[in-house]
Amino acid sequence: MRSTDALLTLALLIGLAFASGPTRADDDHERAREAVVRGEVLPLDAVLALVPLRAGERLLDAELEREGGRWIYELELISADGRVREVELDARDGRWIEED
């Protein structure tokens, strides 16, 4: 189920990028995609496999951003009771950075 949620989220993000027309966000999306293709960052499914989900928790949102010269995955996870947990991981190796 985790892979299905991730794929749906990714499809939604890609669809929104194409629907919004040419913007800086499109440039960011393309740079992120190219970084995955070049092997500079892990693909989203590989990163999700490194994040232990709590009971009933699922992926709400995923972003790949460039911060301070490095790629960061920012994941929002939602529990069955509606609590949101944010997790940041180094996109290069999946190393845990922060959790809110």
NUVEX-286994 format. One line per 2 residues: number of its first residue (from 1); their letters; for each residue y, x, z negated of C-alpha. Coordinates in Angstrom, 1 decimal. Layout:
BEGIN
NUM> A> Y,X,Z; ...
This chain:
BEGIN
1> MR> 0.0,0.0,0.0; 2.4,2.9,-0.7
3> ST> 2.1,4.1,2.9; 2.7,0.6,4.2
5> DA> 5.9,0.3,2.2; 7.1,3.7,3.3
7> LL> 6.5,3.0,6.9; 8.3,-0.4,6.7
9> TL> 11.2,1.3,5.0; 11.4,4.1,7.6
11> AL> 11.1,1.5,10.4; 14.0,-0.4,8.9
13> LI> 16.2,2.7,8.5; 15.5,3.7,12.1
15> GL> 16.2,0.2,13.3; 19.5,0.1,11.4
17> AF> 20.5,3.4,12.9; 20.0,2.3,16.5
19> AS> 21.6,-1.1,15.9; 24.8,0.3,14.4
21> GP> 25.8,2.3,17.5; 26.9,5.9,17.7
23> TR> 28.2,7.1,14.3; 28.1,10.1,12.1
25> AD> 25.0,8.5,10.4; 23.2,8.8,13.8
27> DD> 24.0,12.5,13.9; 22.7,12.9,10.3
29> HE> 19.5,10.9,11.3; 18.9,13.2,14.3
31> RA> 19.5,16.3,12.2; 17.0,15.1,9.6
33> RE> 14.4,14.2,12.3; 14.8,17.6,13.9
35> AV> 14.3,19.3,10.5; 11.0,17.5,10.0
37> VR> 9.9,18.3,13.6; 10.8,22.0,13.0
39> GE> 8.8,22.0,9.8; 11.9,22.7,7.6
41> VL> 11.2,19.7,5.5; 8.1,17.7,4.6
43> PL> 7.5,14.3,6.3; 8.2,11.3,4.1
45> DA> 4.5,10.4,3.7; 3.7,13.9,2.3
47> VL> 6.5,13.6,-0.2; 5.5,10.2,-1.3
49> AL> 2.0,11.5,-2.0; 3.5,13.9,-4.6
51> VP> 5.3,11.2,-6.5; 3.1,9.5,-9.2
53> LR> 3.9,5.8,-9.2; 3.8,3.8,-12.4
55> AG> 1.8,0.6,-12.6; 3.2,-2.0,-10.2
57> ER> 5.8,0.4,-8.8; 6.6,0.7,-5.1
59> LL> 9.1,2.4,-2.8; 12.4,0.5,-2.4
61> DA> 14.4,3.1,-0.4; 14.2,6.7,0.8
63> EL> 16.9,9.0,2.1; 16.8,12.5,3.4
65> ER> 20.1,14.2,2.9; 21.7,17.6,3.0
67> EG> 23.1,18.7,-0.3; 24.4,22.1,-1.2
69> GR> 22.8,23.7,1.8; 19.3,22.2,1.2
71> WI> 17.5,19.1,2.2; 16.8,16.6,-0.6
73> YE> 14.7,13.4,-0.6; 16.2,10.7,-2.7
75> LE> 13.7,8.0,-3.5; 14.4,4.7,-5.2
77> LI> 11.3,3.1,-6.7; 11.1,-0.4,-8.2
79> SA> 8.8,-1.6,-10.8; 7.1,-5.1,-11.0
81> DG> 9.7,-6.2,-13.5; 12.7,-5.1,-11.3
83> RV> 13.6,-1.7,-12.9; 14.8,0.9,-10.4
85> RE> 13.9,4.6,-10.9; 15.6,7.2,-8.7
87> VE> 13.8,10.5,-8.0; 15.1,13.6,-6.1
89> LD> 12.8,16.1,-4.6; 13.3,19.3,-2.6
91> AR> 12.4,18.2,0.9; 11.2,21.7,1.9
93> DG> 8.3,21.9,-0.7; 8.4,18.6,-2.6
95> RW> 9.5,20.3,-5.8; 10.8,17.8,-8.4
97> IE> 14.6,18.1,-8.9; 15.7,15.1,-11.0
99> ED> 14.9,11.6,-12.1; 17.3,8.9,-13.3
